[in-house]
Amino acid sequence: MKKIVLLFLSVMMAFCLCACSGKGVSAGKAKKIVDDTSVMAMSFTCPDAYESVERYSELDKTGKLIEKDITYNLPEGKILGYAYSSSVDVVSLMDLSSLESLEQGGQTCYFYPYGDDTYVFVPVGEDLYAIDYTGDIEELKEIVKSISFTNAQDTITDDTELGDISFTFEDEDKVYAHAVRVLENKAGEIERKSVQYYFGEDDSNQEYRIFFSLHKNAKIEDLTDPDRTYEERTINGTTYTAHISDNYDKPYNYYTQHGNDVYQIVNNGTGGWFVDRSEESFEALEAILNTVSFR
């Protein structure tokens, strides 16, 4: 859905995604992502051939769903993604009447070719459902025939647990939302899980984002860029490989090896076209790093 938001931005001169508190709440965690074939009220069929599958969910501080995506990584670098986002009035954002459409599952599906991808937009009440496919409209039409809609008001999401790491926030009351992303391979094994916390009042008054990622069965040298500069730093007993950037006087990206896995902690600053990392965001990252421990 974030990709779809960027699409809207490129199509329109101005666009503000109003993703306020959604109607749905987390319904727990599926044993395998591949077994999860719905995003809120839209159900679909898992493709026969896929290399990995990813689930993304974003929730506000009350636990209500803002967005959920299920994305299949297909052979030859193609993707097939299904998405739900709450409180998006797509009719006011673009002229749907000019798009090719078809009826499926009691809803109108609008097709929008864009570059190498084709999108489907499905407005349902105050919410927006979407499909993103690397392929042409005719192929996507066959895929759309598998979707259906229910009155579901909840859906499966992932928890924020990240393996053996523990940490705390000094300003936990400033967390207004969080997002979890989990990548699962064809064997049903989790390869990567990340959690991003959003600090501030809301998206319009965002102060910074702190990102945590668990890379399973990985080495730090597999994740770092040989063209960048790193140095070792030990904080609260944990040794990190920290990225030294020319743009800042202190690191914003830290990696640490823990057994067979790598943990990554990043100051992602504020979102938008450009990332802005304030002094406050660096202070918050340093405070968090001083609380990190491992089981």
Backbone bond lengths (Angstrom), bond angles and torsions (degrees), N, CA, C in turn:
res aa  C-N    CA-C-N  psi(-1)  N-CA   C-N-CA  omega(-1)  CA-C   N-CA-C  phi
1 M - - - 1.459 - - 1.519 111.14 -
2 K 1.334 117.81 -33.78 1.464 119.39 176.41 1.521 110.15 -60.30
3 K 1.324 116.13 -37.62 1.464 120.26 177.17 1.516 110.30 -64.04
4 I 1.332 116.48 -38.00 1.458 121.47 179.05 1.527 110.32 -67.11
5 V 1.329 116.09 -37.99 1.466 120.26 176.83 1.520 109.91 -60.67
6 L 1.338 117.23 -42.70 1.462 120.53 177.63 1.522 110.98 -64.32
7 L 1.320 116.31 -34.02 1.461 120.00 175.54 1.518 110.37 -61.07
8 F 1.340 115.85 -47.45 1.464 119.59 178.28 1.528 110.51 -57.64
9 L 1.334 116.15 -40.42 1.452 120.43 -178.71 1.520 111.17 -63.01
10 S 1.313 116.17 -37.39 1.460 119.05 -179.77 1.516 112.01 -76.05
11 V 1.329 117.59 -26.28 1.458 121.48 -178.48 1.527 110.77 -81.92
12 M 1.336 115.87 -33.14 1.463 120.16 -174.21 1.521 110.23 -112.87
13 M 1.318 117.20 157.30 1.450 121.65 176.78 1.525 110.63 -72.33
14 A 1.304 117.42 -35.00 1.459 120.92 -179.94 1.514 109.00 -144.94
15 F 1.332 116.02 140.09 1.461 120.18 -178.79 1.519 108.71 -156.83
16 C 1.322 116.11 132.77 1.461 120.87 176.93 1.512 108.20 -125.52
17 L 1.328 117.63 116.39 1.460 121.76 178.14 1.518 108.98 -79.53
18 C 1.315 116.20 114.85 1.454 120.75 -178.70 1.522 109.04 -95.90
19 A 1.327 116.86 76.74 1.462 120.74 -178.82 1.511 109.19 -93.36
20 C 1.318 115.81 80.22 1.454 121.65 -179.71 1.523 108.52 -82.92
21 S 1.338 116.48 -169.07 1.454 119.94 -177.24 1.514 110.52 -58.03
22 G 1.322 116.10 128.02 1.448 120.74 178.88 1.503 111.66 -80.74
23 K 1.333 115.18 172.72 1.457 120.45 -179.01 1.519 111.52 -82.18
24 G 1.338 116.82 -28.99 1.450 120.34 -171.88 1.507 113.08 -86.85
25 V 1.324 116.16 153.84 1.446 121.87 174.53 1.516 107.94 -121.14
26 S 1.309 116.04 160.51 1.446 120.50 -178.94 1.516 111.00 -62.45
27 A 1.315 115.14 135.05 1.459 120.04 179.07 1.517 111.02 -106.54
28 G 1.326 117.97 18.44 1.445 120.91 178.01 1.510 112.27 105.08
29 K 1.314 116.19 -163.12 1.452 122.01 -173.20 1.523 110.57 -123.11
30 A 1.334 116.86 129.50 1.453 120.80 177.95 1.517 109.32 -76.36
31 K 1.336 116.87 150.04 1.459 120.64 178.22 1.521 110.18 -61.81
32 K 1.330 117.31 -41.51 1.450 122.17 176.78 1.523 109.26 -133.61
33 I 1.321 115.75 142.65 1.463 119.36 -179.93 1.519 110.30 -64.08
34 V 1.323 116.97 -36.71 1.457 119.84 -176.98 1.520 111.76 -61.93
35 D 1.333 117.44 -21.85 1.466 120.83 178.00 1.528 112.34 -81.42
36 D 1.328 116.24 -8.90 1.471 121.43 -179.85 1.527 108.40 -93.33
37 T 1.312 117.08 106.88 1.473 121.07 -176.69 1.526 111.15 -121.13
38 S 1.333 115.93 45.57 1.462 119.28 174.92 1.514 110.00 -155.85
39 V 1.323 115.99 147.95 1.454 123.25 169.52 1.525 105.87 -123.06
40 M 1.312 115.07 102.85 1.457 122.02 -172.89 1.527 109.85 53.33
41 A 1.312 121.29 -117.20 1.472 122.14 -171.94 1.521 113.92 -87.08
42 M 1.342 118.35 -6.73 1.459 120.49 -179.41 1.526 110.64 -97.87
43 S 1.341 116.00 123.91 1.461 121.86 175.28 1.515 109.67 -108.31
44 F 1.330 116.33 153.49 1.454 120.80 -175.98 1.521 109.19 -150.53
45 T 1.328 116.63 178.31 1.455 122.90 -178.23 1.522 110.00 -109.54
46 C 1.314 116.35 132.32 1.463 120.78 176.77 1.526 109.62 -65.80
47 P 1.326 119.16 133.38 1.465 120.45 178.81 1.522 111.21 -66.08
48 D 1.319 116.10 149.00 1.466 120.64 -179.29 1.524 111.47 -65.09
49 A 1.312 116.48 -42.15 1.469 121.22 -177.12 1.526 109.62 -109.80
50 Y 1.322 116.30 112.38 1.457 121.03 174.25 1.525 107.91 -148.54
51 E 1.325 116.53 153.73 1.460 120.90 -177.85 1.515 112.25 -100.12
52 S 1.323 116.27 -30.65 1.461 121.61 175.91 1.521 108.10 -160.93
53 V 1.325 116.21 164.12 1.460 121.03 179.72 1.523 108.28 -136.43
54 E 1.312 115.48 143.26 1.459 121.42 -175.47 1.524 109.74 -127.87
55 R 1.333 115.64 137.18 1.468 120.49 175.47 1.529 108.80 -118.04
56 Y 1.321 114.71 130.81 1.470 121.93 178.31 1.512 108.22 -123.65
57 S 1.315 116.68 134.23 1.462 119.99 174.65 1.519 109.37 -141.37
58 E 1.307 115.68 139.24 1.463 122.38 178.14 1.520 108.47 -123.86
59 L 1.323 116.12 128.33 1.458 121.62 -177.16 1.516 110.45 -128.21
60 D 1.325 116.32 150.13 1.460 118.99 176.81 1.526 109.41 -83.05
61 K 1.338 116.29 -179.46 1.466 119.63 -173.49 1.519 113.41 -68.43
62 T 1.332 117.83 -14.12 1.462 120.61 176.60 1.525 111.62 -90.69
63 G 1.332 117.60 -4.41 1.456 121.65 -179.27 1.506 113.88 92.10
64 K 1.326 118.45 5.58 1.463 121.19 178.03 1.527 110.51 -82.51
65 L 1.316 115.08 143.90 1.454 121.08 -174.24 1.525 111.86 -77.66
66 I 1.316 116.06 130.58 1.457 123.14 173.76 1.521 110.02 -97.37
67 E 1.334 115.65 -44.38 1.457 120.22 -176.57 1.523 110.18 -153.73
68 K 1.326 115.52 147.73 1.466 121.20 171.83 1.520 109.14 -143.86
69 D 1.346 115.66 135.76 1.463 121.98 177.18 1.526 109.39 -130.04
70 I 1.314 115.93 143.38 1.466 122.62 166.65 1.522 106.52 -121.76
71 T 1.337 117.39 121.47 1.454 121.25 -175.76 1.527 110.19 -124.99
72 Y 1.325 115.35 126.16 1.460 121.69 176.75 1.521 108.91 -100.03
73 N 1.324 116.61 127.66 1.458 121.84 173.58 1.519 107.45 -90.96
74 L 1.325 115.77 114.67 1.455 122.80 -172.39 1.527 110.63 -97.43
75 P 1.338 117.83 167.54 1.464 120.17 175.17 1.529 111.42 -58.57
76 E 1.323 115.75 156.72 1.469 123.97 178.60 1.518 112.43 64.37
77 G 1.333 117.14 25.01 1.458 120.87 175.45 1.509 115.37 75.41
78 K 1.322 117.80 10.61 1.457 120.15 178.91 1.529 110.53 -81.68
79 I 1.335 115.98 161.37 1.456 120.52 176.28 1.525 109.90 -133.50
80 L 1.325 114.47 155.64 1.459 122.36 171.71 1.514 106.52 -137.19
81 G 1.325 117.10 115.27 1.456 120.82 -176.09 1.514 112.78 -124.91
82 Y 1.341 115.72 142.13 1.456 123.09 175.64 1.527 107.99 -118.42
83 A 1.330 117.10 136.90 1.460 119.47 -173.03 1.518 112.25 -141.54
84 Y 1.341 114.06 151.64 1.467 123.18 173.84 1.517 107.85 -132.11
85 S 1.321 117.11 136.80 1.452 121.50 173.66 1.517 109.16 -140.96
86 S 1.323 115.31 135.72 1.460 119.81 -175.35 1.518 111.91 -86.19
87 S 1.299 114.79 150.32 1.472 122.83 172.08 1.523 112.81 56.28
88 V 1.332 116.66 51.01 1.461 121.24 175.80 1.525 108.68 -120.66
89 D 1.308 116.43 114.66 1.461 121.89 179.62 1.522 108.82 -91.31
90 V 1.344 116.26 84.08 1.456 120.40 -174.36 1.521 111.82 -65.31
91 V 1.329 117.45 -26.80 1.466 121.05 -179.18 1.524 110.94 -61.52
92 S 1.330 116.63 -33.95 1.463 119.91 179.99 1.521 112.10 -82.39
93 L 1.337 116.98 -9.07 1.455 120.73 -176.55 1.515 113.13 -96.54
94 M 1.330 117.12 -30.45 1.455 119.28 -179.36 1.523 109.97 -154.39
95 D 1.328 116.04 158.68 1.462 122.32 -178.27 1.521 109.33 -83.23
96 L 1.325 116.70 97.28 1.458 121.05 -177.87 1.528 112.20 -71.67
97 S 1.320 117.00 -23.82 1.471 120.15 -176.28 1.520 112.60 -64.00
98 S 1.328 116.46 -20.72 1.465 120.03 -179.06 1.527 112.35 -86.88
99 L 1.333 116.79 -4.68 1.459 120.75 -176.22 1.521 111.61 -96.78
100 E 1.316 116.13 149.80 1.460 120.98 173.12 1.526 108.44 -67.11
101 S 1.325 116.36 142.09 1.459 119.01 -176.23 1.520 110.55 -143.48
102 L 1.343 114.33 164.09 1.457 120.58 171.32 1.520 108.10 -150.24
103 E 1.330 115.82 158.63 1.459 121.67 179.36 1.528 109.09 -94.01
104 Q 1.329 115.57 132.06 1.462 120.37 177.47 1.523 109.26 -150.82
105 G 1.316 116.78 130.77 1.457 121.00 177.82 1.505 113.36 61.87
106 G 1.336 116.89 27.55 1.458 120.24 -179.74 1.506 114.36 80.48
107 Q 1.337 118.41 8.32 1.454 122.79 -179.50 1.525 110.19 -127.15
108 T 1.342 115.96 157.55 1.462 121.39 177.17 1.524 109.45 -93.24
109 C 1.321 116.16 125.95 1.461 122.72 -179.46 1.521 109.27 -106.67
110 Y 1.332 117.66 123.81 1.455 122.76 -177.53 1.534 109.74 -106.26
111 F 1.330 116.85 131.41 1.455 122.31 -175.66 1.527 110.53 -100.84
112 Y 1.330 114.85 135.04 1.460 120.27 -178.12 1.534 109.74 -136.40
113 P 1.349 117.73 100.29 1.472 119.92 176.64 1.529 109.57 -72.43
114 Y 1.335 116.17 137.14 1.465 119.55 179.83 1.523 108.55 -151.86
115 G 1.323 117.08 107.38 1.453 120.98 -178.20 1.521 110.70 63.40
116 D 1.324 116.18 -131.38 1.459 121.41 179.84 1.527 112.25 -82.88
117 D 1.319 117.04 -7.41 1.458 121.14 -176.18 1.520 111.36 -108.10
118 T 1.327 115.08 159.34 1.457 121.65 169.88 1.519 107.27 -126.10
119 Y 1.313 116.41 133.54 1.454 121.91 -178.88 1.524 110.21 -109.33
120 V 1.321 114.64 151.45 1.456 121.26 170.17 1.523 106.99 -122.41
121 F 1.323 116.85 128.63 1.454 121.99 175.75 1.524 108.63 -110.62
122 V 1.330 116.29 131.01 1.460 121.22 -179.59 1.532 108.58 -130.35
123 P 1.333 118.05 95.29 1.467 119.33 176.64 1.521 110.28 -75.55
124 V 1.330 115.94 129.80 1.469 121.75 178.20 1.518 107.66 -131.59
125 G 1.329 116.19 105.23 1.460 119.32 -176.01 1.518 110.23 61.72
126 E 1.333 116.29 -126.81 1.459 121.17 -179.29 1.527 112.38 -90.28
127 D 1.327 117.27 -0.17 1.454 120.84 -174.03 1.528 112.01 -110.62
128 L 1.327 114.74 165.95 1.460 120.95 -179.68 1.518 110.26 -125.21
129 Y 1.323 115.79 129.98 1.455 122.28 170.49 1.519 107.50 -109.65
130 A 1.327 116.01 151.07 1.467 119.00 -177.41 1.515 110.57 -151.20
131 I 1.320 115.54 156.11 1.461 123.61 173.82 1.518 107.34 -130.79
132 D 1.311 116.00 136.91 1.463 122.21 176.86 1.522 107.32 -121.49
133 Y 1.335 116.28 127.42 1.466 119.83 -177.37 1.512 110.24 -137.45
134 T 1.332 116.52 133.92 1.452 121.04 174.83 1.529 107.74 -84.31
135 G 1.303 116.31 89.29 1.455 121.61 -176.26 1.520 109.94 169.58
136 D 1.323 116.56 -176.74 1.458 119.14 -175.46 1.524 111.87 -91.68
137 I 1.313 115.37 173.61 1.462 121.60 -175.08 1.517 112.24 -62.75
138 E 1.326 118.29 -39.50 1.463 120.45 -176.19 1.528 111.05 -63.96
139 E 1.322 117.03 -39.90 1.453 120.01 176.22 1.524 110.71 -65.13
140 L 1.327 115.71 -41.60 1.456 120.26 -178.44 1.526 111.78 -67.84
141 K 1.310 117.33 -32.50 1.469 119.72 178.06 1.522 111.19 -59.88
142 E 1.317 117.08 -38.46 1.460 120.98 177.99 1.524 110.87 -67.12
143 I 1.331 115.81 -37.38 1.472 120.20 177.87 1.523 110.42 -66.05
144 V 1.329 116.36 -41.23 1.467 121.09 -177.94 1.525 111.44 -62.22
145 K 1.314 117.56 -27.94 1.468 120.79 -179.23 1.527 112.42 -63.13
146 S 1.334 116.96 -15.49 1.465 120.30 -178.78 1.526 113.21 -90.84
147 I 1.352 117.98 -9.70 1.461 118.37 -175.93 1.523 111.06 -84.48
148 S 1.317 114.88 153.39 1.461 121.28 176.19 1.517 108.36 -145.69
149 F 1.332 116.35 163.83 1.457 121.04 -177.59 1.523 110.65 -127.72
150 T 1.327 114.89 143.07 1.458 122.08 177.13 1.520 108.14 -125.41
151 N 1.315 116.77 -169.43 1.466 121.22 175.20 1.526 111.32 -101.60
152 A 1.304 117.57 22.41 1.467 121.78 -176.35 1.524 111.13 -56.38
153 Q 1.331 115.31 135.72 1.461 121.60 178.17 1.522 111.71 -117.33
154 D 1.319 116.61 8.85 1.459 120.19 173.16 1.519 108.91 -144.18
155 T 1.320 116.30 166.94 1.458 120.75 -176.41 1.523 108.82 -159.14
156 I 1.302 117.13 165.32 1.462 121.42 -177.76 1.524 110.63 -78.20
157 T 1.325 116.23 134.73 1.460 122.17 173.22 1.522 108.37 -134.70
158 D 1.320 116.84 172.92 1.460 121.63 -179.07 1.526 110.84 -103.68
159 D 1.340 115.77 151.33 1.458 120.25 177.41 1.533 109.53 -79.46
160 T 1.328 116.19 177.81 1.464 121.12 -175.78 1.527 113.15 -98.12
161 E 1.327 117.56 7.24 1.465 120.21 179.15 1.527 110.11 -66.17
162 L 1.343 115.81 136.43 1.466 120.88 -179.46 1.528 109.98 -128.45
163 G 1.301 116.83 74.70 1.459 120.59 175.67 1.513 113.57 58.96
164 D 1.340 116.29 -125.43 1.468 121.48 -171.90 1.522 113.94 -95.10
165 I 1.325 118.88 -2.14 1.457 120.39 -174.84 1.522 111.83 -82.06
166 S 1.330 115.07 144.46 1.470 122.13 172.80 1.523 107.88 -131.95
167 F 1.334 116.58 146.58 1.461 121.45 178.91 1.524 108.51 -162.71
168 T 1.314 115.97 166.08 1.461 120.32 177.24 1.524 109.46 -136.67
169 F 1.350 115.16 159.88 1.458 122.18 176.33 1.521 109.47 -109.61
170 E 1.337 117.04 135.36 1.457 119.93 172.38 1.521 111.02 -71.02
171 D 1.328 116.52 -32.77 1.463 122.42 -175.98 1.524 110.42 -113.75
172 E 1.333 116.47 48.77 1.454 120.92 -177.65 1.521 112.38 -60.28
173 D 1.336 117.10 -28.27 1.463 120.58 -180.00 1.527 112.02 -68.25
174 K 1.357 117.28 -11.92 1.460 120.84 179.72 1.531 112.19 -92.64
175 V 1.338 117.35 -0.60 1.467 120.25 178.06 1.525 108.37 -78.70
176 Y 1.341 117.11 113.44 1.466 119.93 -178.49 1.529 112.67 -100.94
177 A 1.346 117.10 -11.15 1.464 120.34 178.23 1.519 108.85 -166.03
178 H 1.324 115.55 163.95 1.463 120.31 172.61 1.523 108.76 -146.66
179 A 1.328 115.55 155.54 1.461 121.41 179.95 1.518 109.07 -131.32
180 V 1.333 115.72 139.40 1.462 122.03 179.97 1.522 108.66 -122.22
181 R 1.330 116.34 134.38 1.461 121.78 178.46 1.529 108.18 -129.52
182 V 1.338 116.09 128.24 1.466 121.17 -178.75 1.519 109.60 -128.39
183 L 1.337 116.52 128.46 1.456 122.60 178.02 1.523 109.11 -108.20
184 E 1.330 115.48 126.78 1.466 122.02 -177.57 1.527 109.12 -121.63
185 N 1.336 117.29 135.59 1.452 119.37 179.11 1.528 111.62 -83.74
186 K 1.331 116.26 179.16 1.465 120.77 -175.50 1.527 111.68 -63.05
187 A 1.339 116.97 -25.55 1.459 121.01 179.55 1.527 112.60 -80.77
188 G 1.331 116.52 -1.00 1.462 120.07 179.70 1.513 113.67 84.64
189 E 1.339 117.09 14.14 1.463 121.70 -179.19 1.534 109.79 -97.83
190 I 1.317 116.49 138.57 1.465 120.67 177.67 1.527 109.38 -75.41
191 E 1.321 116.20 124.82 1.459 121.49 178.24 1.526 111.41 -98.26
192 R 1.322 116.34 -31.78 1.462 119.83 -178.69 1.521 109.62 -153.78
193 K 1.323 115.32 140.89 1.463 120.66 174.17 1.517 108.05 -138.99
194 S 1.320 116.47 134.14 1.464 120.37 179.78 1.523 110.55 -134.52
195 V 1.327 113.93 152.14 1.466 121.49 176.52 1.519 107.68 -132.63
196 Q 1.316 116.71 130.54 1.458 121.23 175.88 1.519 109.20 -119.05
197 Y 1.340 115.66 131.79 1.464 121.66 179.45 1.527 108.81 -107.55
198 Y 1.335 115.29 135.90 1.457 122.27 -178.78 1.525 109.09 -105.89
199 F 1.327 116.40 125.29 1.461 121.96 -177.49 1.528 110.23 -110.98
200 G 1.310 115.79 139.49 1.460 122.38 -179.34 1.504 110.01 135.67
201 E 1.337 116.95 -158.41 1.467 121.32 177.95 1.525 111.15 -89.42
202 D 1.327 115.98 -45.38 1.463 122.56 -179.55 1.523 107.37 -166.95
203 D 1.346 116.92 -175.23 1.461 120.27 -178.32 1.522 112.76 -59.96
204 S 1.324 116.33 -31.35 1.465 120.02 -179.56 1.525 111.69 -77.39
205 N 1.343 116.24 -18.35 1.468 121.52 -179.10 1.522 109.90 -128.43
206 Q 1.333 114.41 43.56 1.460 120.71 -178.58 1.523 110.19 -73.88
207 E 1.338 116.44 136.42 1.460 120.96 179.77 1.530 111.63 -101.12
208 Y 1.312 116.71 -42.47 1.462 120.69 176.31 1.518 109.65 -172.60
209 R 1.358 114.98 168.53 1.458 122.53 177.73 1.525 108.66 -129.55
210 I 1.333 116.09 137.47 1.455 121.42 175.68 1.523 107.94 -116.15
211 F 1.335 115.16 129.01 1.460 122.67 -171.39 1.526 110.36 -116.08
212 F 1.338 116.17 132.59 1.459 122.67 176.01 1.525 107.99 -122.30
213 S 1.332 116.73 139.13 1.459 119.17 179.03 1.526 110.23 -141.20
214 L 1.326 115.64 138.50 1.456 123.38 175.03 1.524 108.04 -109.63
215 H 1.329 116.85 117.72 1.461 123.02 178.17 1.523 107.30 -104.84
216 K 1.318 116.59 110.25 1.456 121.35 -175.83 1.528 111.00 -76.78
217 N 1.350 114.46 140.32 1.464 121.38 175.51 1.531 111.50 50.02
218 A 1.314 114.61 53.85 1.465 120.43 -176.31 1.525 110.69 -132.54
219 K 1.319 115.62 164.01 1.459 123.12 173.54 1.522 108.50 -120.37
220 I 1.333 115.57 149.39 1.463 119.50 -177.92 1.520 110.89 -57.42
221 E 1.329 116.82 -39.64 1.472 119.67 -177.61 1.523 112.16 -65.08
222 D 1.336 116.99 -19.82 1.466 120.13 177.18 1.526 111.79 -77.43
223 L 1.334 116.67 -18.44 1.466 121.17 -173.10 1.523 113.25 -107.33
224 T 1.311 116.75 -20.94 1.461 119.75 -177.90 1.531 110.62 -87.05
225 D 1.330 114.27 159.20 1.464 122.22 -177.47 1.532 109.08 -97.08
226 P 1.332 118.99 120.42 1.469 120.55 -178.41 1.525 113.63 -62.34
227 D 1.326 117.01 -17.46 1.458 120.27 179.43 1.527 112.72 -88.81
228 R 1.327 116.90 -0.58 1.461 120.41 178.76 1.526 111.10 -107.57
229 T 1.315 116.03 164.63 1.458 122.24 -177.97 1.524 110.22 -102.36
230 Y 1.333 115.73 134.18 1.463 121.18 179.60 1.522 109.44 -132.30
231 E 1.321 114.88 156.83 1.446 120.10 173.16 1.520 109.13 -143.16
232 E 1.326 116.78 156.73 1.459 120.41 178.59 1.522 109.82 -86.19
233 R 1.329 115.01 135.39 1.455 121.24 176.19 1.525 108.74 -135.38
234 T 1.315 117.11 136.15 1.463 122.01 177.61 1.524 108.79 -109.01
235 I 1.332 115.14 122.15 1.461 121.56 -178.14 1.526 108.31 -129.97
236 N 1.287 116.60 123.60 1.469 122.52 178.44 1.524 111.53 52.28
237 G 1.335 116.31 38.58 1.453 121.15 176.20 1.509 115.27 86.08
238 T 1.326 118.48 -3.56 1.463 122.06 179.35 1.523 109.54 -108.00
239 T 1.322 116.74 131.21 1.462 121.72 179.39 1.521 109.85 -94.14
240 Y 1.319 115.73 128.41 1.465 122.38 -177.56 1.522 110.63 -118.33
241 T 1.318 115.45 152.13 1.461 122.60 164.58 1.514 106.04 -98.46
242 A 1.340 116.47 112.27 1.467 121.68 -171.51 1.520 110.76 -109.07
243 H 1.324 115.44 134.08 1.466 121.09 179.01 1.522 109.98 -78.58
244 I 1.323 116.39 124.54 1.462 122.83 178.04 1.523 108.07 -97.98
245 S 1.325 117.35 113.09 1.457 122.04 -177.09 1.521 110.77 -103.25
246 D 1.328 115.62 145.40 1.465 120.40 177.01 1.523 111.74 -68.27
247 N 1.340 116.97 -17.75 1.456 120.09 -175.25 1.523 113.84 -84.56
248 Y 1.342 116.80 -14.67 1.462 120.26 -176.49 1.524 109.72 -136.60
249 D 1.339 115.63 157.12 1.461 119.17 -179.50 1.523 112.41 -90.45
250 K 1.347 117.07 5.80 1.462 121.08 177.61 1.522 108.78 -149.77
251 P 1.333 117.90 156.69 1.469 120.46 -177.82 1.523 111.79 -67.65
252 Y 1.343 115.50 150.46 1.460 120.43 173.81 1.530 112.00 -121.56
253 N 1.356 117.42 -3.51 1.459 122.09 -175.78 1.525 108.89 -133.10
254 Y 1.342 116.62 117.53 1.468 122.34 -175.53 1.522 110.82 -121.48
255 Y 1.353 116.60 137.36 1.463 123.02 174.61 1.530 108.58 -121.91
256 T 1.325 116.08 142.90 1.461 119.66 172.86 1.519 109.68 -142.00
257 Q 1.328 115.52 137.85 1.468 121.34 178.33 1.519 109.07 -86.10
258 H 1.327 115.83 131.86 1.466 120.80 176.40 1.527 106.91 -135.63
259 G 1.333 116.22 100.94 1.459 119.56 -175.37 1.515 110.44 64.64
260 N 1.312 116.14 -128.24 1.461 121.34 -179.53 1.523 113.12 -87.59
261 D 1.320 117.33 -1.49 1.460 121.37 -172.96 1.523 111.81 -115.70
262 V 1.329 115.17 159.93 1.463 121.89 175.11 1.520 108.63 -117.32
263 Y 1.325 115.68 133.58 1.462 121.92 174.37 1.525 108.39 -107.74
264 Q 1.308 115.41 137.90 1.464 121.88 -177.63 1.518 108.88 -124.20
265 I 1.327 116.93 134.76 1.465 122.28 178.47 1.528 107.39 -129.71
266 V 1.341 116.32 126.25 1.464 120.52 -171.52 1.527 111.11 -134.06
267 N 1.318 115.13 138.30 1.457 121.65 166.69 1.525 106.77 -85.30
268 N 1.343 117.25 104.26 1.465 121.49 -177.77 1.523 112.58 -91.34
269 G 1.324 117.82 6.10 1.459 120.55 176.49 1.511 112.89 55.76
270 T 1.304 116.56 -146.11 1.460 121.76 177.21 1.521 109.46 -99.57
271 G 1.347 115.94 150.99 1.456 120.76 -178.92 1.511 111.54 -84.79
272 G 1.336 115.55 176.79 1.458 121.19 -178.94 1.511 109.70 129.61
273 W 1.329 115.79 -163.22 1.460 119.98 178.86 1.523 110.75 -63.33
274 F 1.341 117.10 -36.67 1.449 121.88 179.39 1.522 109.10 -127.90
275 V 1.334 116.26 146.33 1.459 121.42 178.24 1.519 109.14 -87.26
276 D 1.324 116.50 129.01 1.463 122.01 178.13 1.530 108.11 -118.14
277 R 1.319 116.33 118.27 1.458 121.46 -179.94 1.523 109.37 -106.24
278 S 1.314 116.21 110.27 1.459 122.06 -177.17 1.527 110.74 -84.44
279 E 1.310 116.13 167.23 1.463 120.70 175.60 1.526 110.18 -61.54
280 E 1.323 116.09 -35.78 1.466 120.24 178.07 1.523 111.20 -61.83
281 S 1.325 116.66 -38.64 1.468 119.67 -179.63 1.525 111.06 -67.71
282 F 1.333 118.00 -35.76 1.459 120.44 177.25 1.536 110.77 -69.27
283 E 1.321 116.39 -37.52 1.461 119.75 177.13 1.529 110.72 -64.85
284 A 1.340 116.15 -38.99 1.465 120.12 178.98 1.524 110.19 -65.63
285 L 1.348 117.00 -42.74 1.462 120.36 179.09 1.524 110.65 -61.91
286 E 1.325 117.43 -44.20 1.461 121.02 -179.75 1.523 111.16 -62.52
287 A 1.331 116.26 -40.31 1.461 119.90 179.03 1.532 111.14 -63.31
288 I 1.335 116.07 -40.51 1.469 120.37 178.87 1.522 110.86 -66.23
289 L 1.345 117.21 -44.45 1.455 120.63 -179.31 1.526 111.54 -59.46
290 N 1.322 116.69 -29.58 1.466 120.85 179.01 1.519 113.10 -77.00
291 T 1.336 117.01 -4.13 1.475 120.32 176.17 1.532 112.21 -110.06
292 V 1.328 117.89 -6.63 1.459 121.65 -174.06 1.534 111.16 -68.35
293 S 1.324 115.35 134.07 1.463 121.56 172.55 1.519 108.07 -145.98
294 F 1.342 116.47 165.80 1.459 122.05 -178.16 1.520 110.39 -128.90
295 R 1.306 115.22 141.79 1.470 120.80 176.34 1.524 109.66 -75.10
